[in-house]
Protein backbone atom coordinates (compact mmCIF):
# COMPACT_ATOMS: atom_id res chain seq x y z
CA UNK A 1 0.00 0.00 0.00
CA UNK A 2 1.14 3.56 -0.69
CA UNK A 3 0.00 6.49 1.49
CA UNK A 4 1.20 9.71 -0.10
CA UNK A 5 0.88 13.21 1.40
CA UNK A 6 -2.84 13.02 2.16
CA UNK A 7 -3.14 14.43 5.71
CA UNK A 8 -4.90 17.66 4.82
CA UNK A 9 -7.52 15.92 2.73
CA UNK A 10 -8.78 12.94 4.73
CA UNK A 11 -10.21 11.78 8.04
CA UNK A 12 -7.18 10.36 9.87
CA UNK A 13 -9.24 7.80 11.80
CA UNK A 14 -10.77 6.34 8.65
CA UNK A 15 -7.38 6.43 6.98
CA UNK A 16 -5.82 4.42 9.83
CA UNK A 17 -8.60 1.84 9.56
CA UNK A 18 -8.04 1.47 5.81
CA UNK A 19 -4.26 1.16 6.16
CA UNK A 20 -4.57 -1.44 8.92
CA UNK A 21 -7.22 -3.39 7.01
CA UNK A 22 -5.63 -3.42 3.55
CA UNK A 23 -1.92 -3.58 4.39
CA UNK A 24 -0.72 -7.16 4.48
CA UNK A 25 3.03 -6.61 4.34
CA UNK A 26 4.35 -3.07 3.78
CA UNK A 27 2.95 0.45 3.68
CA UNK A 28 5.13 3.11 2.06
CA UNK A 29 4.15 6.35 3.75
CA UNK A 30 4.88 9.96 2.75
CA UNK A 31 3.89 12.86 4.97
CA UNK A 32 3.06 16.48 4.12
CA UNK A 33 5.54 19.33 4.16
CA UNK A 34 6.54 20.39 7.67
CA UNK A 35 3.94 22.49 9.46
CA UNK A 36 1.52 22.43 6.51
CA UNK A 37 -1.82 21.57 8.06
CA UNK A 38 -4.60 22.78 5.70
CA UNK A 39 -6.36 24.38 8.71
CA UNK A 40 -6.84 21.03 10.46
CA UNK A 41 -5.95 19.89 13.96
CA UNK A 42 -2.73 18.28 12.69
CA UNK A 43 0.32 20.08 14.18
CA UNK A 44 2.63 19.28 11.28
CA UNK A 45 4.48 16.35 9.83
CA UNK A 46 7.64 16.33 11.88
CA UNK A 47 9.26 12.91 12.20
CA UNK A 48 8.32 12.80 15.91
CA UNK A 49 4.64 13.67 15.23
CA UNK A 50 4.37 11.02 12.53
CA UNK A 51 6.03 8.33 14.66
CA UNK A 52 3.68 9.14 17.53
CA UNK A 53 0.62 8.94 15.25
CA UNK A 54 1.84 5.63 13.77
CA UNK A 55 2.39 4.24 17.27
CA UNK A 56 -1.13 5.10 18.43
CA UNK A 57 -3.13 4.34 15.25
CA UNK A 58 -1.40 1.74 13.09
CA UNK A 59 -0.71 -1.95 13.65
CA UNK A 60 2.74 -2.20 12.06
CA UNK A 61 5.45 -4.48 13.46
CA UNK A 62 8.48 -2.39 12.47
CA UNK A 63 9.13 1.11 11.17
CA UNK A 64 11.94 2.48 9.04
CA UNK A 65 12.46 6.20 8.41
CA UNK A 66 13.69 6.32 4.82
CA UNK A 67 14.50 10.03 4.74
CA UNK A 68 13.20 13.25 3.26
CA UNK A 69 11.99 14.01 -0.24
CA UNK A 70 14.18 16.39 -2.19
CA UNK A 71 11.70 17.92 -4.60
CA UNK A 72 9.56 21.04 -4.09
CA UNK A 73 9.13 20.56 -0.33
CA UNK A 74 10.62 18.29 2.30
CA UNK A 75 8.37 15.42 3.41
CA UNK A 76 9.24 12.46 5.64
CA UNK A 77 9.08 9.00 4.08
CA UNK A 78 8.62 5.80 6.04
CA UNK A 79 8.41 2.09 5.40
CA UNK A 80 5.88 0.50 7.78
CA UNK A 81 6.35 -3.25 7.92
CA UNK A 82 3.24 -5.20 8.93
CA UNK A 83 4.47 -8.74 8.42
CA UNK A 84 7.88 -9.71 9.76
CA UNK A 85 9.83 -12.27 7.76
Secondary structure by P-SEA (a helix, b strand, c coil): cccccccccccaaaaaaaaaaccccccbbbbcccccccccccccccaaaaaaaaaaccccccccccccccccbbbbbbbbbcccc
